[in-house]
Each structure stands twice: as C-alpha cells, then as structure tokens.
C-alpha cells in the first residue's frame, strides 16, 4: 500500500514525515521524494467525496461524552468500511466522471 501525501505545510512537518517513514517505509508519495506527486494528479479522491462525510455522518449520529468514546466510534466506523462498499463507491465515482 502507498500513501499519497499532498505536501501541504502541516503535512510536511518533520514529525509527520518521521511517522510516515516509520509507518510506510518509504512507500509514501511526497514532494522532494524518489516517488514524486504525479503530474496532473486530481485532488478529488473517494476519500474526499465519500469517506470523510460517511465517517462524520456515522460518528456524530448522537453526541459523544468523551474523547475515548469519539475515538471508539471513529475506529468502529472505519472498520465497517468493507471492500464491497469501496467497490460501489468507485463504480459511482467512475459513473459520475463519464
């Protein structure tokens, strides 16, 4: 798996880069790297138009009482995202693009 980093200043902080190097072992795309950001790369991804809204909708359906509960909800919702759900999202995304 590769992570494509957008190069925004907060995402390029030394601590963030150290974490990503440890987590992805040079399998992340970033500015100034061996694997640069692809030319004419679109900014719209399924994460932008689907996942963040999906997670937010599920997490905030009822108020949470503390940060542990919020973290549990986020984790549960992210784990509920199945390969089949992502395939349907991809199909929908491709249909919109045509």
C-alpha positions in Angstrom: 0.0 0.0 0.0 1.2 3.5 -0.8 0.1 6.8 0.8 -0.1 9.8 -1.4 0.8 12.9 0.6 -0.4 16.3 -0.7 2.6 18.3 0.5 0.5 20.9 2.5 2.8 22.6 5.0 1.2 21.0 8.1 1.5 17.5 6.4 5.2 18.1 5.7 6.2 18.8 9.3 9.3 16.8 10.4 7.3 14.8 13.0 4.7 13.9 10.3 7.4 12.8 7.9 9.2 10.7 10.6 5.9 9.0 11.4 5.1 8.3 7.8 8.7 7.0 7.1 8.3 4.6 10.1 4.8 3.5 9.1 5.1 3.3 5.3 8.8 2.6 5.0 9.3 5.0 2.0 6.1 3.9 0.4 4.5 7.3 0.5 4.4 9.9 -2.3 5.6 13.3 -1.3 7.3 16.4 -2.6 11.0 16.1 -3.0 11.0 12.3 -2.8 12.0 9.5 -5.2 8.3 8.9 -5.9 7.0 12.5 -6.5 3.4 13.6 -6.7 2.1 12.5 -10.1 1.8 15.3 -12.7 -1.8 16.5 -13.3 -3.0 14.4 -10.3 -6.5 15.1 -9.4 -7.3 16.5 -6.0 -10.7 14.7 -5.8 -10.5 11.2 -4.4 -13.0 8.8 -2.9 -11.7 9.9 0.5 -12.6 13.5 -0.2 -16.1 12.9 -1.6 -17.1 9.8 0.3 -15.2 8.6 3.3 -14.9 11.7 5.4 -18.6 12.5 5.1 -19.5 8.9 5.7 -17.4 8.7 8.9 -18.7 12.1 10.1 -22.3 11.1 9.5 -21.9 7.8 11.4 -19.8 9.2 14.3 -21.9 12.2 15.0 -25.3 10.5 14.9 -25.6 11.0 18.6 -23.5 13.2 20.9 -20.4 11.6 22.4 -19.3 12.1 26.1 -15.5 12.0 26.0 -12.6 11.6 23.6 -12.3 7.8 24.2 -15.9 7.4 23.0 -15.2 9.6 20.0 -12.1 7.5 19.2 -14.0 4.3 19.6 -16.7 5.5 17.2 -14.2 6.6 14.6 -12.4 3.2 14.8 -15.7 1.3 14.6 -16.9 3.2 11.6 -13.6 2.9 9.8 -13.6 -0.8 10.4 -17.1 -1.1 9.0 -15.9 0.1 5.6 -15.7 -3.1 3.5 -14.1 -3.8 0.2 -17.5 -4.2 -1.3 -18.6 -0.7 -0.1 -15.4 0.8 -1.6 -16.1 -1.0 -4.9 -19.6 0.5 -5.0 -18.1 4.0 -4.3 -15.5 3.5 -7.0 -18.2 2.5 -9.5 -20.3 5.5 -8.6 -17.3 7.8 -8.9 -16.5 6.4 -12.3 -20.1 6.8 -13.5 -20.1 10.5 -12.4 -16.8 11.1 -14.3 -18.3 9.9 -17.5 
